């Protein structure tokens, strides 16, 4: 007789497969989660229209997943995508700070209609588990840093289009919690905090600084002047994409019903330090030239991740290491930077 130890039984429980629907699954975060779910032995269906995502991110698992090309605002398409799955991970949204300011109505249209369609689809198709992606933007300028999950959710100025993004995320959280009480066996909310990595998009601080410094470095001496938004003293805490995926997988395994969890690091650093590290990658000494800050951008941001750590979460990737991999990708793929489309449909022409 072969005896199986308790440890083996626990592992068996951890890898019990499910069928997942991942909305926004061709996005930066979504594609990383899809790959991790597939690697763990799960069936995965992806719903995305590549408005901001790119199906090529999923090419290594393309034969192992079902890809549904559809808009999250299409209620019938979302309902059909929910059919036969055990769990929905809802990531579909319009991200990128520049879009908060330039396309706030589209941000809200995708955010609110998408969440309504996902909730309705789950209810109609009897899906009893949902994990909803929120954001650190929901509390905007928190009263305490590091910030835990109990911080009040705020819209400081409804006339500032930046808050279109956080408003949609607050609505999503409220729907997950209040529909979750009645219609779901388990509803989870996770708040990503400054996730970064190769191919993360083009509208975030790390890719923008990388491309800016790359351009300056090509025609300058050892020391370079780098214009930025703000003073450079603003802070963020960055988490590498693979570490983020680790955190979400732990939540899918251990997260409690109606639980809210930050996924990030507590390694707060200034934007000036980020620019200096990118300068180091290019062999340059970066000196910051302060500029006007974007209206509504918080001066500091750093999550308290104690709640997630209690479930066993640990980061593995030092910022310098993750940043070097990210800067290298943008350095080598700078020619792929898309141009804003002047027409409807896709936001970018690849």
HELIX and SHEET records of a PDB file:
HELIX    1   1 UNK A    6  UNK A   14  1                                   9    
HELIX    2   2 UNK A   28  UNK A   39  1                                  12    
HELIX    3   3 UNK A   55  UNK A   64  5                                  10    
HELIX    4   4 UNK A   75  UNK A   82  1                                   8    
HELIX    5   5 UNK A   97  UNK A  102  1                                   6    
HELIX    6   6 UNK A  104  UNK A  124  1                                  21    
HELIX    7   7 UNK A  136  UNK A  139  5                                   4    
HELIX    8   8 UNK A  163  UNK A  183  1                                  21    
HELIX    9   9 UNK A  205  UNK A  217  1                                  13    
HELIX   10  10 UNK A  241  UNK A  254  1                                  14    
HELIX   11  11 UNK A  271  UNK A  281  1                                  11    
HELIX   12  12 UNK A  306  UNK A  309  1                                   4    
HELIX   13  13 UNK A  319  UNK A  332  1                                  14    
HELIX   14  14 UNK A  334  UNK A  336  5                                   3    
SHEET    1   A 7 UNK A  65  UNK A  69  0                                        
SHEET    2   A 7 UNK A  43  UNK A  48  1                                        
SHEET    3   A 7 UNK A  19  UNK A  23  1                                        
SHEET    4   A 7 UNK A  87  UNK A  90  1                                        
SHEET    5   A 7 UNK A 129  UNK A 133  1                                        
SHEET    6   A 7 UNK A 186  UNK A 192  1                                        
SHEET    7   A 7 UNK A 259  UNK A 263  1                                        
SHEET    1   B 2 UNK A 195  UNK A 196  0                                        
SHEET    2   B 2 UNK A 239  UNK A 240  1                                        
SHEET    1   C 2 UNK A 223  UNK A 227  0                                        
SHEET    2   C 2 UNK A 285  UNK A 289  1                                        
SHEET    1   D 2 UNK A 235  UNK A 236  0                                        
SHEET    2   D 2 UNK A 269  UNK A 270 -1                                        
SHEET    1   E 2 UNK A 339  UNK A 340  0                                        
SHEET    2   E 2 UNK A 348  UNK A 349 -1                                        
END                                                                             
